[in-house]
Amino acid sequence: MNTQPDTPKTVITLDMICQQKAEKLAEIRASKQRITDQARELFHPSEVMGGAKLLTNNFSSGIAIFNGVMTGFKIIKRIRKFFQRK
């Protein structure tokens, strides 16, 4: 005869689901706060910098953005030339 051993079955109640949902929501909110804090530290370092250093940092960031845009345009131009050849 095929008799299966008695295994305890876990009963999941609505209260347990609500409790787990609340815990996961709290974890998500904590993660969101950590991500926001890290982004603020990365992109807003001006709160701790002085006047000259702030100006230099802004100028350097502007040059980096300009350089990235120009490189992107050059890449797009070369790709278009490659596909337009006959």
FIKOL-974532 format. One line per 4 residues: number of its first residue (from 1); their letters; for each residue z, x, y of C-alpha. Coordinates in Angstrom, 2 decimals. Each point is the difference from the previous one (the first is absolute). Layout:
N
NUM	A	Z:X:Y  ...
//
This chain:
86
1	MNTQ	0.00:0.00:0.00  -0.68:1.05:3.50  3.22:-0.15:1.87  0.18:1.52:3.42
5	PDTP	3.22:1.55:1.16  1.84:-1.91:2.64  -0.70:1.60:3.36  1.89:-1.15:3.04
9	KTVI	-2.33:-1.78:2.39  0.46:0.57:3.69  0.19:-3.16:2.00  -1.52:0.26:3.44
13	TLDM	1.41:-2.45:2.45  -1.18:-1.06:3.42  3.07:1.62:1.56  -0.92:3.34:-1.58
17	ICQQ	-3.54:-0.26:1.35  1.28:-0.82:3.51  2.40:2.94:-0.13  -2.73:2.42:-1.12
21	KAEK	-2.30:-1.33:2.71  2.65:0.59:2.65  0.62:3.56:-1.28  -3.70:0.85:0.03
25	LAEI	-0.40:-1.47:3.49  2.88:2.19:1.22  -1.66:3.06:-1.59  -3.31:-0.83:1.68
29	RASK	1.67:-0.39:3.39  1.83:3.33:-0.42  -3.27:1.72:-0.96  -1.76:-1.54:2.98
33	QRIT	2.74:1.28:2.32  -0.25:3.53:-1.47  -3.79:0.01:0.41  0.31:-1.23:3.59
37	DQAR	2.57:2.69:0.82  -2.15:2.76:-1.52  -3.11:-1.19:1.86  1.96:-0.11:3.24
41	ELFH	1.16:3.59:-0.54  -3.55:1.17:-0.75  -1.86:-1.74:2.80  2.61:-0.15:2.77
45	PSEV	1.53:3.46:0.26  -0.09:-0.26:3.81  3.56:-1.31:0.11  1.39:3.50:-0.62
49	MGGA	-2.62:2.08:1.84  0.03:1.18:3.56  -2.72:-0.48:2.62  -2.23:3.06:-0.58
53	KLLT	0.27:-0.15:-3.75  -0.78:-3.72:0.04  -3.13:0.61:2.09  -1.13:2.81:-2.30
57	NNFS	0.60:-2.13:-3.08  -1.99:-2.93:1.44  -2.86:2.32:0.97  -0.03:1.57:-3.47
61	SGIA	-0.04:-3.43:-1.65  -2.88:-1.10:2.23  -2.04:3.09:-0.85  0.66:-0.54:-3.74
65	IFNG	-1.17:-3.63:0.23  -3.11:1.02:1.95  -0.77:2.73:-2.54  0.34:-2.49:-2.86
69	VMTG	-2.31:-2.51:1.65  -2.63:2.65:0.73  0.15:1.29:-3.57  -0.43:-3.56:-1.26
73	FKII	-3.07:-0.51:2.19  -1.53:3.26:-1.26  0.57:-1.01:-3.62  -1.53:-3.44:0.56
77	KRIR	-3.00:1.59:1.76  -0.64:2.37:-2.91  0.32:-2.78:-2.56  -2.52:-2.14:1.93
81	KFFQ	-2.43:2.93:0.24  0.31:0.56:-3.75  -0.90:-3.59:-0.85  -2.83:-0.28:2.60
85	RK	-2.04:2.87:-1.43  -3.13:-0.97:-1.88
//
